[in-house]
Amino acid sequence: MDTIPCMEPVAPPLVSVITPARDMRRYVRATMQSVLDQTLTDFEYLVVDNGSTDGTLAEIEAIAAGDDRVRVLHEPRPGSGAARNRALAEARGTFVAFVDADDVWLPTKLEQQVAQLQALPARYCGVFCRSVTTDEDGTDRFTYTPPAGTYDLRSFRAWFYPAGNGSSFLMRHDAVRPVGGFDEDLDNLVDVEWVLRVLRDGPAPLFLGTPEVLVRYRRRPGSVSTRTEARMRAMETVLARFDPDGDPLTWLRPALMAYRSGRPDEGGRWAARAGRYGWHRLVRSGDGRRLLAFHLRALPARHAAAGTGPAGPGPARPVVTTSPYPAPTGAPR
């Protein structure tokens, strides 16, 4: 009688890396190569083609043919939320990380972040690093440097996504699984909503932000992050969802973003909410003074449109430079 050899169970990977991709043929090879070149090699790489029409799928499959850590998935439903959810449902790793199909990781990204997260207490759901923002062609523009330290929901919300982008995180899979998947009805800020939900509803309510620069984050004309009207609309929806008590500091940085993006209606509305903190307190910070300057410049046009007289925040008191934002704590707690 023939015997059937016993197959050893395949151990799950340490990390599940996820990339959603739709019409990213120009960039996806560099993204995938940056993952495959990681110094930590114990990972599976789930790349989800989200209905591409530009040859992205062929590019992905060609790269996957040379590395058995890559699994190519298909998600016909439109939207990055659906693509991410498709991969999350298949992910087997202890940790989960996302990298957008036009971003690039530095080689030690996973190695450093796995070591950092393994050293933290279980109440930390994840870590995030800093990023260099580049233009469409990969030329460095600036480095985003939010404060390093421990963030809870309120401080993460007030700094409005201090991670800067979804490619900068590493998370514990068992800390994100209970909150469910990404909101597929959102057309912008899909990752922001999900991360805020992880902090609010998950079993581990803290993130650690670290000072290492481990991501190259590409901003392209026409990308989701540059669609201003959709982004402002989603910002209102998402922040209201996670700010039931109307914390004024939730709206300070979004108001600045709106004014800088040429959206004075949202800027004025959100500045009024931030102003409930007290303009005399807000102007003690650089962001508060910048917001006040935008707000005052926009007042005449708003009053003319409304047929009302001027009513501003009043004279600023002597400036003492401090930050109004809830400060992340410097050490794990």
N, C-alpha and C positions, 0 to 999 in steps of 0.2 A: 504494500500500500504506500503510495506516495505521501510524503509529508509536506505540508505547506510551511515554508520558513516564516518565523515570527518577525513581523516588522517592528522595529523600534519606533515608539511614538516620536514625532517631530516636535522638538521643543519650540515654544513660541518665541518670536524675536523679542529682543529687549525694547526696540522702538518700532512703531509704525509711523512711517513718513507718508504724508498725503499731499498730492498736487492735483488740483482741478485745472483742466486746460480746455479752453475753447478758442480756436483760431489764434494760436500762439506759436506757429511754426518758426517764426523768426527768433524766438527767445528760448523755447522749451529745451533745446539741446544744452545750452549753457546751464540752465536750471538743473536739469537732471544730472549733468556731469558733476555739478557742485555737490549734489547729494551722494552720488556714487564715489566721489573722492574723499568722503569723510574719513577721518582717522579712526572713529568708532565704526566698526563694520557690522555689528550685530543688529541689523534692521531689515524690515521689509519695506518696499517702496511701492505704494499704491498710486498709480497715475490714472486719473479718470478723464477720458475724452468726453466732452460735454456737447457733442454734436458739431464738431469742427467741420469746416468746408474748405480749409486752405492747405490741407496736407499735414496738419498737426498729427493726426492719428498715425500716418505712415512714419513720421519722424519718431514718434514715441515707440512704435513697434520695432523700428530698426535698432534703437538704443536698447530696448528691453531684450532683444534677441541675444545680446552679448552679456547679460548679467541676470542670473536667475533670482536675484533679490527683487526684481521689478515685476509687478503684476499690472497688466493693463486692464482697466475696467471701462465700461461704457454706460453712460447715463443720458438717455435721450431727453429727459425733462430739462427745460432750460433753467439756467441760474446756477451760480456757484454754490448756493445752499444745497440744492439737490445733489450736485456732484460731490460735495463734502460728505453729505449724509450717506451716499452710496458707499464711499470708502470707509467711513466710520463703522458701518454695519459689518464690514469684512475685516476690520483691523484686529490684530491678535496681540499687539505689543503691550508691554507693561507701561510704556510711555507713548504719547502721541504728539506728533509735531506736524505742522502744515508749512508748506512753502509754495507761494504762488508761482505760476508758470512763467513769470518774467522776472522773478527775483533770484538772487544767488546767495548761497551760504558760504561763509569762510570754512576752511577745511576742518577746524577743531570745534565747530559749533555744537554738534551732538556730544562729543566727548566732554566738553566743558559743562554743558548744561545737565547732562545725566549725572555727572559727579556732584554738581551743585544741588540738584533736586534730591538725590539719594542721601545727602547729608542733612536735609531739612526735616523737621517734624511732619507728621502726616497731615496736620492742619493746613499745610501749603499745597494748593492744587497744582502749582506750576511755577516756572521761572520765565522771565523774558529778558532779552539783551537789548543793547542799543543798535542802531542801524545807520549806515551811510545812505543818504538819498541821492540817487543819480538821475540824470535825464534819460531820454529815450535811447540814446546811443551809449549809455553807460558811463558818462562823464560825471565825476563826483560834483555834487552841488553843496551839500551841507551834511553834518552829522547831528542827528537828533539826540539830545542829552537830557532826558528827564532825570529827576533825582533817583539815585539808587536807594533801595530799601524795601521794606515790607508795605504792601498795599492791601487794604481791605476795600470793601465795596465803595464806601464814601470817598476815600482818597483816590481810588482808581477812577471813579466817576468825575470827581472835581478836576483832576488833571486831564480829563477827557482822553482816555486811551493812551496812557504813557508808554505803552509798548510801541506805539507808532504804526504797527502793521502786524498782520497775522502770521508773517514768516518768522517772527522773533521769539515765539513761544516754544516751550516744551512743557507738557502737562502729564500728570498721572492719569492713566486711562480709567482707573477705578474712581477717580474724583470727578470726571466729566461724564461718565456713562449715565449716572442717575438723572441728569438734567435733560436728557434727550438730545435731539439733533438741532441743526441750524434752522432758523425760520425761513422757509422757502417762499414766503409771501413778500419778504423784503427785497427791494431791488438795489439796496446800497446798505453799507454798514452791517452786513450780515455777520461778520466776525465780531464786531463790537458788541452787538446784541447777545451773541452766544457767550462771549467771555463774561459780560456783566451777569448773565443768568447763571453761569458757573459759580461766580462769587456769591450771588444771592441765594441760590437754591441748592447748591452742591454741598457735600459733606466737608469740604475743605475750603474755608472762606478767605484764604490769603494767597497773594502772589509775591514773589521776590523779584524785584527789578535789579539787574546787575549792570555794572559799568562797562563790561566788555562789548566791543563792536564786532558783531559776528554775522551781520546780514548786510547785503547790498540791495536796497529797496528801490525799484525802478518806477518812476512816475512818467507815464506816457500820455500824450493827448488822446482823449477818447477812452481811457481806462476808467474802470468803475470809480476809482478814487478821485478822478478829475471831472466827473459829471456833477456840476455844482448844484443844479436845481434838485436833482434826485437826492444828492447827499444832504442838502439842507432839509428836505422833506423827511428823510429817514432820521436825521438827527433829532428833529422835533418828536417823532414817534418813539424812537428808542429811549431817549433820555427821560421823556415823560413816563415811560413804562417803568423805569428804574428809579424815579425820583418822586414817589408818592407824596412826600412831605413838602415838596417845593423848596428844597435847599438852594438858596441863591447862588452858591458857589458852583453848582452844577452848570450854570449858564454863562459864567464869565468867559471861559475859553471858547465855547461855541459862538458867543456874540462877537468876539474878536475875529474868529474864522469867517463868520458871515460878512462882517464889514470888509475884511481883506479880500473876500471873494466877490465884492461888488453886489452884495445882497443886503441893502440897508433896511429893508422891511423886517427880515429875520433878525438882523443885527440890533435894530431898535427895540424889537419886542423882547429879545433875550437880554439885552442890556438893562431894560427896565426890571426884569426879574433879578438879574445880578445886583442891581442897585438896592434891592431890599436888604442886602448885607450892610449897607451904609456906604455912600460914596466917600465919606471922609476916611473910612477904613480901607476901601478898595484902592484909593490913590496912593496908599503907602507902598504899593507894589508896582513894578514896571508894567505888568499886564493891566492892572487897574488904571494906571495913568494913560496907557495907550487906548484902552477902551473908552475912557472919558473923552479923550481927544476926538476919536471917531464919532462918538455919540453927540458931542456938541457941534461938530461940523455938519452932522446930518439933521440936527433939530430944525433949522429954518425950512428945509424942504418938507419935512413932515408936518410942521405947523401950517405951511402954506397949503398943503394938500388937504389938511383937516379943517382949515379955517379957524385955527386957534392961535392964541398968543404964546410966546415962549415960556417954557417952564422947565428949567434945567435942574440939575442935581444940587445947585447951590455952590458957593465958593469952596474951593478945596482948602483944607487945613494944611499947616506946614507938613512937608513930606518927610516921612521917616521910612526908609526902604525896608519893608518886610513882605513876606509872602502871605496872602490870605488863604492859600490852599491848605487843606489838611496835610500835614507833612507825613510822608512815609517814614516809618521808624527805621533806624539805621541797622538794626540787628534782628535776626530771626527771633520770633517770640512764640 
